[in-house]
Amino acid sequence: MVVLGTASQVPTRHRNHNGYLLRWDGEGILFDPGEGTQRQMLRAGVAAHDLNRICVTHFHGDHSLGLAGVIQRINLDRVPHEISAHYPKSGQRFFDRLRYATAYRETVRLVEAPVSADGPLATTPSYTLEARKLSHPVESYGYRIIEPDGFRMLPDRLAAHGIKGPDVGRIQREGSLNGVSLGEVSEVRRGQRFAFVMDTRLCDGVHALAEGCDMLVIESTFLDEDEQLAVDHGHLTAGQAARVARDAGVRHLVLTHFSQRYSEPEEFERQARAAGYEGELTVAHDLMRVPVPKRR
């Protein structure tokens, strides 16, 4: 994942508005392009041609004002493939305004696929994209990517059944061979899972999105001492985000979307650890790259 911006409502000298590019099996999924995303893409070495899908959680400016520039850049560069855009259906008027904010020539097929309920949004050979509703003053959805489970062949069991050479591929394709089932000579290789959770209070959607994820990118706008502010404005604290990750069994927790009131990012890590999260932890900063954990 390429981090393009990590600020919350107000950008700072060191933090741009939001923007996150997930590279997944040859596809690029851009999440929440805030103001300045097009320039951050340039700085990070991300091209418009790298984008296949855009996912917007909600229509506050720090999560969506960059749409106008990104969409126009996609058309300027004549991206040769179709691009899909997901966003809350209730914000269609905002998407329309951003898509046609100024005059330009449309050269690319941009498929509008708004979100109106929990559930799957798209299925490809590499993943299923799901959405879950969050709790924020405006309608907001988080996103989750689930890779299909696969199989890991077990050499000792293959040998015990005399299966070798081309027959290994055959049993994988057909599910059985000479009375031996695929399950007898393999074990399930669990697909990877990634979740993206932005502006929200604690709610069922947060926990559902995080459950069993290899990587969780989640807002932690406030520190724990400002929890009431978080509740009032529909946000999470570092400790709350970490407890979600701990309880969900997340392997790599990425904290982001920081209020401009804080100048010491190390405190977010300290509070996350104090909340009992023991997995891999990253406090995001602009232009960093964070690898999704390898399959178990």
C-alpha positions in Angstrom: 0.0 0.0 0.0 1.2 3.5 -0.9 0.3 6.2 1.6 -0.5 9.5 -0.2 -1.8 11.5 2.7 -2.5 11.1 6.5 -4.0 14.4 7.7 -7.6 14.7 9.0 -9.7 17.8 8.4 -6.8 20.2 8.1 -3.6 19.4 6.2 -0.3 20.4 7.8 3.2 21.2 6.5 4.0 17.5 6.8 0.7 15.8 6.2 -1.4 16.0 3.0 -5.2 15.2 3.0 -6.0 11.5 2.8 -5.1 9.2 -0.1 -4.1 5.5 -0.1 -3.3 3.3 -3.1 -3.6 -0.4 -2.6 -1.8 -2.6 -5.1 -3.5 -5.9 -5.3 -2.5 -8.6 -7.8 -1.9 -6.2 -10.6 -4.8 -3.8 -9.8 -4.6 -0.4 -8.1 -7.4 0.6 -5.8 -7.4 4.3 -4.7 -9.1 5.1 -1.4 -10.3 8.5 -0.3 -8.5 10.9 -2.6 -8.4 14.2 -0.7 -7.2 17.5 -1.9 -3.7 17.3 -3.4 -3.9 13.6 -4.2 -2.8 14.1 -7.8 0.4 15.8 -6.8 1.1 13.2 -4.0 0.7 10.5 -6.7 3.4 12.2 -8.7 5.7 12.4 -5.7 5.1 8.7 -4.8 5.6 7.4 -8.4 2.0 6.5 -8.9 0.5 7.0 -12.4 -3.1 7.4 -13.4 -2.6 4.1 -15.4 -2.1 2.3 -12.1 -5.7 2.9 -11.1 -8.5 0.4 -11.7 -10.9 1.3 -8.9 -11.7 4.3 -6.7 -13.4 3.9 -3.3 -14.7 6.9 -1.3 -15.9 6.4 2.2 -17.8 9.6 2.5 -18.1 13.1 1.1 -16.2 15.3 3.6 -13.6 17.3 1.7 -10.5 15.7 3.2 -11.7 12.4 1.7 -13.0 13.5 -1.6 -11.9 16.9 -2.9 -9.1 15.2 -4.9 -11.6 13.4 -7.0 -11.9 16.2 -9.5 -8.1 16.3 -10.2 -7.7 12.5 -10.2 -10.6 11.9 -12.6 -9.4 14.6 -15.0 -5.9 13.2 -14.9 -7.2 9.8 -15.7 -8.8 11.3 -18.8 -5.9 13.5 -19.7 -3.6 10.4 -19.7 -6.1 8.4 -21.7 -6.0 5.4 -19.3 -6.8 2.5 -21.6 -8.9 0.4 -19.2 -12.3 0.9 -17.4 -12.2 2.4 -13.9 -14.9 1.8 -11.4 -15.9 4.3 -8.6 -17.6 3.4 -5.4 -19.1 6.0 -3.0 -22.2 6.5 -0.8 -25.2 6.7 -3.0 -26.6 9.5 -0.8 -23.7 11.6 -1.9 -24.3 11.3 -5.7 -24.8 15.0 -6.0 -21.3 15.6 -4.6 -19.8 13.0 -6.8 -21.4 14.6 -9.9 -20.1 18.0 -8.9 -16.6 16.7 -8.4 -16.6 14.7 -11.6 -17.7 17.7 -13.7 -16.1 20.4 -11.6 -14.5 22.1 -14.6 -14.4 21.6 -18.4 -12.4 18.7 -19.8 -12.6 16.0 -22.5 -13.8 12.6 -21.3 -11.8 9.8 -22.9 -12.1 7.0 -20.3 -15.0 4.9 -19.2 -15.6 5.7 -15.6 -18.2 3.3 -14.2 -20.3 4.8 -11.3 -21.1 2.1 -8.8 -22.6 3.8 -5.7 -23.0 2.0 -2.4 -26.4 1.9 -0.6 -26.2 -1.1 1.7 -23.8 -3.5 3.4 -22.5 -6.4 1.3 -20.4 -7.3 -1.7 -19.8 -4.6 -4.4 -17.6 -6.4 -6.9 -16.0 -9.8 -7.5 -12.9 -10.4 -9.6 -10.7 -13.5 -9.9 -8.4 -11.9 -7.3 -10.8 -10.6 -4.7 -14.3 -9.7 -3.5 -14.8 -6.0 -2.5 -17.3 -5.5 0.3 -18.7 -2.5 2.1 -20.0 -1.9 5.7 -21.8 1.1 7.0 -20.0 3.2 9.6 -21.1 5.8 12.1 -20.3 9.4 11.2 -22.3 12.7 10.9 -22.6 12.0 7.1 -23.2 8.6 5.6 -20.0 6.7 5.5 -18.9 3.2 4.4 -15.8 1.2 5.1 -14.3 -1.2 2.5 -13.0 -4.8 2.8 -11.1 -6.9 0.3 -11.2 -10.7 0.6 -9.0 -12.9 -1.6 -10.5 -16.3 -2.3 -9.1 -19.2 -0.3 -6.7 -21.5 -2.2 -4.9 -24.8 -1.7 -1.4 -25.7 -0.6 -0.3 -29.0 -2.0 1.3 -31.3 0.6 4.3 -33.3 -1.0 4.2 -36.1 1.5 0.5 -36.8 0.9 0.9 -36.6 -2.8 3.8 -39.1 -2.6 1.8 -41.4 -0.4 -0.9 -41.6 -3.1 1.6 -41.8 -6.0 0.6 -38.5 -7.5 3.4 -36.7 -9.3 4.2 -34.7 -12.4 1.3 -33.5 -14.5 -1.2 -35.4 -12.3 -0.5 -32.7 -9.5 -2.0 -30.1 -11.8 -4.8 -32.4 -12.9 -6.0 -33.0 -9.3 -5.9 -29.3 -8.6 -8.1 -28.6 -11.7 -10.5 -31.5 -11.4 -10.8 -31.8 -7.6 -10.1 -35.6 -7.6 -8.0 -38.2 -9.3 -8.3 -42.0 -9.2 -10.5 -41.8 -6.2 -8.2 -39.4 -4.3 -9.8 -36.0 -3.4 -8.0 -32.7 -3.5 -8.6 -32.4 0.3 -6.6 -35.5 1.0 -3.4 -34.2 -0.5 -3.7 -30.5 0.3 -4.6 -28.0 3.0 -6.5 -24.7 2.7 -4.4 -21.6 2.1 -6.5 -18.8 3.5 -6.8 -15.8 1.3 -5.5 -12.4 2.4 -7.9 -9.8 3.8 -7.5 -6.0 3.8 -9.9 -3.4 5.4 -10.1 0.3 5.1 -11.9 2.1 7.9 -12.2 5.9 8.0 -14.2 8.5 9.8 -16.4 6.6 12.3 -17.3 6.0 15.9 -17.1 2.5 17.3 -19.9 0.5 15.7 -20.7 -3.0 14.4 -19.4 -2.1 10.9 -15.9 -1.3 12.3 -15.7 -4.7 13.9 -17.1 -6.6 10.9 -14.6 -4.9 8.6 -11.6 -5.6 10.8 -12.4 -9.3 11.6 -9.5 -11.6 10.7 -7.7 -9.0 8.5 -4.1 -9.3 7.5 -3.9 -5.5 7.2 -6.3 -2.9 8.7 -5.9 0.7 7.7 -7.9 2.7 10.3 -8.4 6.3 11.4 -7.1 7.3 14.8 -7.9 11.0 14.7 -7.6 11.6 18.4 -5.5 10.4 21.3 -7.3 8.6 24.2 -7.5 11.7 26.5 -9.7 13.3 23.8 -12.2 10.4 23.6 -15.2 12.6 24.1 -14.2 14.7 21.2 -13.9 11.6 19.1 -17.4 10.4 20.1 -18.9 13.9 19.5 -17.4 14.2 16.0 -17.7 10.6 14.9 -14.1 9.5 15.1 -11.8 7.0 16.9 -8.9 7.3 19.2 -5.6 5.4 18.9 -6.6 3.1 21.8 -10.0 2.4 20.3 -8.6 1.5 17.0 -5.9 -0.7 18.6 -8.5 -2.6 20.6 -10.6 -3.2 17.5 -7.5 -4.7 15.8 -6.6 -6.7 18.9 -10.0 -8.3 19.2 -10.3 -8.9 15.5 -6.9 -10.7 15.2 -5.4 -8.2 12.8 -1.9 -9.0 11.8 -0.8 -5.5 10.7 -2.4 -2.3 12.1 -1.9 1.0 10.2 -3.0 4.1 12.1 -3.7 7.2 10.1 -5.9 10.3 9.7 -4.4 12.4 12.5 -5.8 15.6 13.9 -3.6 18.7 13.4 -3.7 19.2 17.2 -1.0 16.6 17.7 2.7 17.0 16.8 4.1 13.7 18.2 3.1 10.6 16.2 5.0 8.4 18.6 2.2 8.9 21.2 -0.3 7.2 18.9 2.0 4.1 18.8 2.4 4.2 22.6 -1.3 4.3 23.2 -2.0 1.6 20.7 0.5 -0.7 22.5 -1.0 0.2 25.9 -4.4 -0.9 24.6 -3.0 -4.4 24.2 -2.3 -4.7 20.4 0.7 -6.9 19.9 0.8 -7.3 16.1 2.8 -5.4 13.6 2.0 -1.7 13.9 2.6 1.3 11.6 1.9 4.9 12.4 1.5 6.2 8.8 3.2 9.2 7.3 3.0 10.6 3.8 4.6 8.8 0.9 5.5 5.7 2.9 5.0 2.2 1.5 3.5 -0.5 3.7 3.6 -4.1 2.5 0.5 -6.3 3.1 1.7 -9.3 5.2 2.5 -12.4 3.3 0.1 -15.3 3.3 0.3 -17.5 6.3 
